[in-house]
């Protein structure tokens, strides 16, 4: 099949959607499909076209990036020039999928939309922009979509945008093999001075919706031999560093801003517990949770639609009330106090990641969906 993946950002831009699209596209190529990723040239230093891991990447110019959203109206025009059996849109950020949908013409190939999460912008202006997009632009995207994928059933059922709409549930995907046997872990433990420490790990972009201020507040309530590794970077970093100082835990938090994907398994292997305190609907799955499970870590995550479905509570990890540091600290302490339970949950998480979220498993589900569309009767023109 010739498959065009349309996403707002692609590597080297960091993020869960970008990682999902890259892993899916690479696996599709490995299985013999021809894949083009159509994305924004958000950085003019990036090439307009290149091949990465066998995937053809086409980047269109942007008029700017506003609120982490590339403004790339040429996506639709370029999409019409690409040969495709399937067009797969990824949302959000919102404008790329809208411009792609607007550019489609009658007789276009079947369209799949992966709805990674609801759009959310804080404050009154944010709410106004969100409601305007969802009222004016999103209907066009949903209208052209033959099938809509969400990563968890609970998220799709609680999304006001998707209410009463048929959805397909296909989780995000993780390369489990990367996390199986990381090398030189003990050397890294000594290098970071963690030999006599109990270690919590968080990975992800340091942005408000990850709720990591809750994680730092929870750390301040835990014993002094507990250290936290914060792996990631983002605009919230200065505020989080300042919060750690105010709470007098700065010496127990390690902000690791330059850990590459290839190094991540080593750092996860240092952990005793993985924490994920996300706090709003910008988190539709939480790929970092599945990666931590693949690394064999028990997890403590926010009890929110989407992320809570990644685990079975009490089996691979525990749920905590969102934005309540005391409850996060309580659940983490339970796992730190019972090493046997923590190890059992970590092993169960590794198995769940392999069986449910492995790259080959998820790719098979998506290819089956593609094939069902190719053999279905033509839909009426959009």
C-alpha positions as CSV (number, residue, x, y, z in Angstrom):
1,X,0.0,0.0,0.0
2,X,0.9,3.6,-0.5
3,X,0.2,5.4,2.8
4,X,0.5,9.1,3.5
5,X,0.7,10.0,7.2
6,X,-0.2,13.7,7.8
7,X,1.0,15.1,11.1
8,X,1.8,18.6,12.4
9,X,5.3,17.8,13.6
10,X,7.8,15.0,12.9
11,X,11.3,14.1,14.1
12,X,13.4,15.8,15.3
13,X,10.5,17.5,17.1
14,X,9.9,15.7,20.4
15,X,6.5,14.5,21.5
16,X,4.2,11.5,21.8
17,X,2.4,12.0,18.5
18,X,5.7,12.3,16.7
19,X,7.1,9.1,18.3
20,X,3.9,7.3,17.5
21,X,3.9,8.3,13.8
22,X,7.6,7.5,13.5
23,X,7.4,4.0,14.9
24,X,4.2,3.2,13.0
25,X,5.7,4.5,9.7
26,X,9.0,2.7,10.2
27,X,7.2,-0.6,10.9
28,X,4.9,-0.1,7.9
29,X,8.0,0.3,5.7
30,X,9.6,-2.8,7.2
31,X,6.5,-4.7,6.2
32,X,6.8,-3.6,2.6
33,X,4.5,-0.6,2.4
34,X,5.4,2.7,0.9
35,X,5.1,5.5,3.4
36,X,5.2,9.3,3.1
37,X,5.0,11.5,6.1
38,X,3.6,15.0,5.2
39,X,4.4,17.4,8.0
40,X,5.4,21.0,8.7
41,X,8.8,22.6,8.1
42,X,8.6,24.3,11.5
43,X,12.3,24.9,11.4
44,X,13.7,26.3,8.2
45,X,17.0,24.5,8.8
46,X,15.2,21.2,8.2
47,X,15.3,19.8,4.7
48,X,12.1,20.1,2.6
49,X,12.4,16.4,1.7
50,X,14.4,13.5,3.0
51,X,14.2,9.8,3.7
52,X,14.4,8.6,7.3
53,X,14.5,4.9,8.0
54,X,12.9,4.2,4.6
55,X,10.1,6.8,5.2
56,X,9.8,9.6,2.7
57,X,9.4,12.9,4.7
58,X,7.9,15.9,3.0
59,X,7.9,19.2,4.9
60,X,5.8,22.2,3.9
61,X,6.7,25.7,4.8
62,X,4.9,27.4,7.7
63,X,3.7,30.9,8.2
64,X,4.6,30.6,11.8
65,X,4.0,28.4,14.9
66,X,1.4,29.7,17.3
67,X,0.6,28.0,20.6
68,X,2.6,25.0,19.5
69,X,0.5,24.8,16.3
70,X,2.2,25.1,12.9
71,X,0.3,27.3,10.5
72,X,0.9,25.3,7.3
73,X,-1.9,26.0,4.7
74,X,0.0,24.4,1.8
75,X,-0.5,21.0,3.3
76,X,-3.7,20.4,1.3
77,X,-2.0,21.5,-2.0
78,X,1.0,19.2,-1.4
79,X,-1.3,16.3,-0.3
80,X,-3.1,16.4,-3.7
81,X,0.3,15.7,-5.5
82,X,1.0,12.6,-3.5
83,X,0.0,9.1,-4.7
84,X,-1.9,7.3,-1.9
85,X,-4.1,4.4,-1.2
86,X,-4.7,5.6,2.4
87,X,-4.4,9.1,3.9
88,X,-3.9,9.0,7.7
89,X,-4.4,12.2,9.6
90,X,-3.1,12.9,13.1
91,X,-4.8,15.4,15.4
92,X,-3.9,17.6,17.3
93,X,-2.3,20.2,17.0
94,X,-5.3,21.2,14.9
95,X,-4.5,23.2,11.8
96,X,-2.5,20.6,9.8
97,X,-5.3,18.1,9.7
98,X,-7.8,20.9,8.8
99,X,-5.7,22.1,5.9
100,X,-5.3,18.6,4.7
101,X,-9.0,17.9,4.9
102,X,-9.8,21.1,3.1
103,X,-7.4,20.2,0.3
104,X,-9.0,16.8,-0.5
105,X,-11.0,16.5,-3.7
106,X,-13.9,14.2,-4.7
107,X,-12.6,10.7,-5.3
108,X,-9.9,11.1,-2.7
109,X,-8.4,7.9,-1.1
110,X,-10.0,6.6,2.2
111,X,-9.1,8.7,5.2
112,X,-8.2,7.6,8.7
113,X,-8.0,10.1,11.6
114,X,-6.2,9.3,14.8
115,X,-7.6,11.6,17.4
116,X,-4.8,11.6,19.9
117,X,-6.6,13.9,22.4
118,X,-9.0,16.8,22.8
119,X,-7.8,20.3,22.1
120,X,-7.1,22.3,25.2
121,X,-5.8,25.8,25.8
122,X,-6.0,27.4,29.2
123,X,-7.6,30.8,30.1
124,X,-10.5,32.7,28.5
125,X,-8.7,33.3,25.2
126,X,-7.6,29.7,25.1
127,X,-11.2,28.5,25.6
128,X,-12.4,30.9,22.9
129,X,-9.8,29.7,20.4
130,X,-10.6,26.0,21.2
131,X,-14.4,26.5,20.8
132,X,-13.9,28.4,17.6
133,X,-11.8,25.7,16.1
134,X,-14.0,22.9,17.3
135,X,-17.1,24.6,15.9
136,X,-15.7,25.9,12.6
137,X,-12.8,23.7,11.5
138,X,-12.9,20.3,13.2
139,X,-16.2,19.3,11.6
140,X,-14.5,19.4,8.2
141,X,-11.8,17.0,9.5
142,X,-14.4,14.6,11.0
143,X,-16.5,14.8,7.8
144,X,-13.7,13.5,5.6
145,X,-12.6,10.7,8.0
146,X,-13.9,7.3,7.1
147,X,-12.7,5.9,10.4
148,X,-11.6,7.6,13.7
149,X,-9.1,6.0,15.9
150,X,-8.7,6.8,19.6
151,X,-6.1,5.2,21.8
152,X,-8.4,4.2,24.7
153,X,-12.1,3.5,24.9
154,X,-12.6,5.7,28.1
155,X,-11.1,8.7,26.4
156,X,-13.3,8.4,23.3
157,X,-16.4,7.9,25.4
158,X,-15.7,11.0,27.5
159,X,-14.7,13.3,24.6
160,X,-17.5,15.8,23.9
161,X,-16.2,16.1,20.3
162,X,-16.5,12.4,19.6
163,X,-19.7,11.8,21.6
164,X,-22.1,9.5,19.7
165,X,-19.6,8.9,16.9
166,X,-18.3,5.5,15.9
167,X,-14.7,5.0,17.0
168,X,-12.0,2.4,16.6
169,X,-9.8,1.8,19.7
170,X,-6.1,1.2,18.8
171,X,-3.5,2.0,21.5
172,X,-0.3,3.8,20.9
173,X,2.7,1.7,20.3
174,X,6.1,1.1,21.9
175,X,9.2,-0.7,20.8
176,X,9.4,-3.2,23.6
177,X,12.7,-4.6,22.5
178,X,14.5,-1.3,23.2
179,X,13.8,-1.6,26.9
180,X,14.6,-5.3,27.5
181,X,18.3,-5.3,28.4
182,X,19.8,-1.8,28.7
183,X,23.6,-1.8,29.1
184,X,25.9,-0.1,31.6
185,X,23.1,0.7,34.1
186,X,25.2,0.3,37.2
187,X,27.9,2.6,35.8
188,X,25.1,5.2,35.2
189,X,23.8,4.7,38.7
190,X,27.2,5.4,40.2
191,X,27.7,8.4,37.9
192,X,24.5,10.0,39.1
193,X,25.2,9.2,42.7
194,X,22.1,6.9,43.1
195,X,23.7,3.8,44.7
196,X,22.0,4.3,48.1
197,X,18.8,6.0,46.8
198,X,15.3,4.9,46.0
199,X,14.5,6.4,42.6
200,X,11.3,7.8,41.0
201,X,11.3,8.5,37.3
202,X,9.2,10.8,35.1
203,X,9.7,11.2,31.3
204,X,8.0,13.7,29.1
205,X,7.9,17.3,27.9
206,X,7.8,19.7,30.7
207,X,4.6,21.5,29.8
208,X,1.7,22.4,32.1
209,X,-0.7,19.5,31.2
210,X,1.8,16.9,32.4
211,X,1.1,18.2,35.9
212,X,4.7,17.7,37.1
213,X,4.4,20.3,39.8
214,X,2.3,17.7,41.5
215,X,5.1,15.2,41.2
216,X,7.6,17.5,42.9
217,X,5.1,18.4,45.6
218,X,4.6,14.6,46.2
219,X,8.4,14.1,46.4
220,X,8.6,16.7,49.2
221,X,6.2,14.4,51.3
222,X,8.3,11.3,50.7
223,X,11.4,10.1,52.8
224,X,14.7,11.9,52.2
225,X,16.3,8.9,50.6
226,X,13.9,9.1,47.6
227,X,15.3,10.9,44.5
228,X,13.4,11.8,41.4
229,X,14.8,11.8,37.8
230,X,12.9,14.2,35.6
231,X,13.8,13.2,32.0
232,X,12.7,15.8,29.5
233,X,12.7,19.5,28.7
234,X,10.2,22.2,27.9
235,X,8.9,25.6,28.8
236,X,7.9,24.7,32.4
237,X,11.5,23.7,33.4
238,X,12.4,27.1,35.1
239,X,9.2,27.0,37.1
240,X,9.8,23.4,38.2
241,X,13.4,24.1,39.2
242,X,12.1,27.1,41.2
243,X,9.4,25.0,42.9
244,X,11.9,22.3,43.9
245,X,14.0,25.0,45.5
246,X,11.1,26.5,47.4
247,X,10.1,23.0,48.7
248,X,13.7,22.3,49.6
249,X,13.9,19.2,47.5
250,X,16.3,20.6,44.8
251,X,19.0,18.3,45.9
252,X,16.7,15.3,45.4
253,X,15.5,16.2,41.9
254,X,17.7,15.6,38.8
255,X,16.5,17.5,35.8
256,X,18.0,15.6,32.8
257,X,17.2,17.6,29.7
258,X,19.4,16.0,27.1
259,X,18.6,12.2,27.3
260,X,18.1,10.9,23.8
261,X,15.7,8.2,22.8
262,X,18.6,5.7,22.5
263,X,19.6,6.5,26.1
264,X,16.2,6.4,27.7
265,X,16.1,2.6,28.5
266,X,19.2,3.0,30.7
267,X,17.7,5.8,32.7
268,X,14.4,4.0,33.1
269,X,16.3,1.0,34.4
270,X,17.5,3.1,37.3
271,X,14.0,3.6,38.6
272,X,12.0,1.9,41.4
273,X,8.7,3.6,40.4
274,X,7.5,5.6,37.4
275,X,5.2,8.5,38.1
276,X,2.9,10.3,35.7
277,X,0.7,13.1,37.2
278,X,-1.0,14.4,34.1
279,X,-3.9,16.7,34.8
280,X,-6.1,17.4,31.8
281,X,-7.4,16.0,28.5
282,X,-4.3,16.8,26.5
283,X,-3.2,13.4,27.5
284,X,-5.1,10.8,25.6
285,X,-2.9,7.8,26.3
286,X,0.5,8.5,27.8
287,X,3.0,6.8,25.6
288,X,5.6,7.3,28.3
289,X,3.6,5.1,30.6
290,X,3.8,2.2,28.1
291,X,7.5,2.8,27.7
292,X,8.0,2.6,31.5
293,X,6.0,-0.6,31.6
294,X,8.2,-2.1,28.8
295,X,11.2,-1.2,31.0
296,X,9.6,-3.3,33.9
297,X,8.7,-0.4,36.2
298,X,5.5,-0.3,38.3
299,X,3.7,2.9,37.6
300,X,1.7,5.5,39.6
301,X,-0.5,7.6,37.3
302,X,-3.3,10.1,37.4
303,X,-6.8,8.7,37.5
304,X,-7.8,10.4,34.2
305,X,-9.7,9.1,31.2
306,X,-7.3,7.7,28.7
307,X,-4.1,7.3,30.8
308,X,-5.9,5.2,33.5
309,X,-6.8,2.6,30.8
310,X,-3.1,2.0,30.0
311,X,-2.9,-0.2,33.1
312,X,-5.2,-2.4,35.1
313,X,-5.1,-0.9,38.6
314,X,-3.5,-3.1,41.1
315,X,-1.9,-5.3,38.5
316,X,0.7,-3.1,36.7
317,X,0.5,-0.1,38.9
318,X,-1.7,2.3,41.0
319,X,-3.9,5.3,40.3
320,X,-3.8,8.5,42.2
321,X,-6.2,11.5,42.3
322,X,-5.1,14.1,39.8
323,X,-3.5,17.2,41.2
324,X,-3.4,15.9,44.8
325,X,0.2,15.5,45.8
326,X,-0.7,13.7,49.0
327,X,-2.4,10.9,47.2
328,X,0.5,10.5,44.7
329,X,2.9,10.3,47.6
330,X,0.7,7.8,49.3
331,X,0.6,5.5,46.3
332,X,4.3,5.8,45.6
333,X,5.1,5.0,49.2
334,X,3.0,1.8,49.0
335,X,5.2,0.5,46.2
336,X,8.4,1.7,47.8
337,X,7.5,-0.1,51.0
338,X,6.6,-3.4,49.4
339,X,9.4,-4.4,47.0
340,X,7.8,-7.8,46.2
341,X,4.5,-6.1,45.0
342,X,6.4,-3.5,43.1
343,X,8.5,-6.2,41.3
344,X,5.4,-8.2,40.5
345,X,3.6,-5.1,39.0
346,X,6.7,-4.3,37.0
347,X,6.8,-7.8,35.5
348,X,3.1,-7.6,34.7
349,X,3.6,-4.2,33.1
350,X,6.3,-5.5,30.8
351,X,4.1,-8.4,29.7
352,X,1.1,-6.0,29.1
353,X,3.4,-3.7,27.1
354,X,4.6,-6.6,24.9
355,X,1.1,-8.1,24.3
356,X,-0.9,-4.9,23.9
357,X,1.3,-2.1,22.9
358,X,4.1,-3.7,20.9
359,X,5.0,-2.2,17.5
360,X,4.1,-5.3,15.5
361,X,0.8,-5.8,17.3
362,X,-0.5,-2.3,16.8
363,X,0.7,-2.1,13.2
364,X,-1.2,-5.2,12.4
365,X,-4.4,-3.7,13.8
366,X,-3.9,-0.5,11.8
367,X,-3.1,-2.3,8.6
368,X,-6.2,-4.4,9.0
369,X,-8.2,-1.2,9.3
370,X,-6.6,0.2,6.2
371,X,-7.4,-3.0,4.3
372,X,-11.0,-2.9,5.4
373,X,-11.3,0.6,3.9
374,X,-9.7,-0.4,0.6
375,X,-12.2,-3.2,0.1
376,X,-15.2,-1.2,1.3
377,X,-17.6,0.4,-1.3
378,X,-16.7,3.9,-2.2
379,X,-18.1,6.6,0.0
380,X,-20.0,9.6,-1.3
381,X,-17.9,12.6,-2.2
382,X,-16.9,14.9,0.7
